[in-house]
Amino acid sequence: MITVTEAYQLVLANKLSLKSTDVPLTEALGRVLDENIQADRPFPPFNRVTMDGIAIRFNTFSTGTRDFPIEKVQAAGDEPYRLLNTEYCVEVMTGAILPENTDVVIRVEDITISEGTASVNIHHQVEKLQNIHLCGSDKAAGTVLLKKGVLLGPVELSVAASVGKSTLKVLQYPKTVIVSTGDELVPVSEIPASHQIRISNSYAIFSFLKKWGIAAEMIHLPDNEEYVQHKIKELLDNYDLIVLSGGVSAGKFDYIPKALKEAGIQSFFHKVSQRPGKPFFFGSNEKTRVFALPGNPVSTLLCVTRYLIPWLKESLSLAHSIQPKVKLLKTIVFNAPLTFFVPVKLTANPETPILEAYPLPGNGSGDFANLLDADGFIELPENENEFQAGHFFTFWPFKLQN
């Protein structure tokens, strides 16, 4: 049995090497970019007017002129225009290209227009180039705007659109299947007998993966050793990632470890020094990574949060965020020589920026209803027995944020 740290390092060290694929810009949200995107022209691409008003020649204003006949109106999107008479002005709109032969924009709030003449009413200092967004002042042509490996959000997609990228090269998601096991499980749509329960773990795993854009398939395996062995081999031929729930312990009907071994899966570990989730299995062949999670719901959720999602980020070449530390509000005593993960409810202290965590009582790793009030797990190290209120511990969130 290995430690949590050793298991985590082995999981991250065995990421998938994902290929690239081209997707339309409208389907790239949440994907990981697999190319550098450069500015195809300067940002902004022209001297851009930033206020509605008039464009004038600074030298004319500096000599005392305050009344400027309007020579032309320049709207956003109009062809460039050159001011012919520097005693005149061009009425301009926000976003328009700055007329040639002008170098100051006076905003509309500071002028009065009457009978085709704009009179400047301001008394404060006017500076050359005011209210003008100069060509190339943000980024020069050829500048890398988006680097390979960035997670594409609304701002990134807007930038990609601005340089004409109608399709983007992104990392492919691993083809994924979620496998529930056990005769005690029935489909969600069925009414279970007194000795059965509905499948639920698969939907939790599915939701976590869906958040990262992975549309996993779901299947169920009965407690039939021959069928399990056959199906595992078939799944390994067709998927890059297999996430199993249940059937991974040492019980008489726990066929998964043996089936994986016979199918040629190398086991990196089977059993981690932790509670919940001790029977966790992780292995692979050249093509496929296999996460076989304990069937108890709290154990499944812990292993997904602590190992599967970080592994997915590693495979997608995404930076790992630093896990926050939270302040424990109630002393916990745990005498087993295991890393202990405790569901907690977070509270914010209005007097400090510190997050505080209150441990939630529960009835073991099968009590997933208790997780409805929890925000995540705190990780209590295995080399201690008593964890004092007021001390800080690593927090692993699992609740989706609004």
Buried (B, 14 or more C-beta within 10 A) or exposed (E): EBBBEBBBEBBBEBBBEBEBEEBEBEEBBEBBBBBEBBBBBBBBBBBBBBBBBBBBBBEBBEEEBEEBEBBBEBEEEBEEBEBEEBBBBBBBBBBBBBBBBBBBBBBBEBBEBEEEBBEBEEEEEBEEEBBBBEBBEEBEEEEEBBEBBBBBEEEBBEBBEBBEBEEBBBBBBBBBBBBBBBEBBBEEEEEBEEEEEEBBBBBBBBEBBEEBBBEBEBEBBEBEEEEBBBBBBEBBEEBBBBBBBBBBBEEEBBBBBEBBBEBEBEBBBBBBBBBBBBBBBBBBEEEBBBBBBBBBBBBBBBBBBBBBBBBBBBBBBBEEEEBEBBBBBBEBEBEEEBBBBBBBBBBEEEEEEEBBBBBBEBEEBBBBEBBEEBBBBBBBBBEEEEBEEEEBBBBBBBEEEE
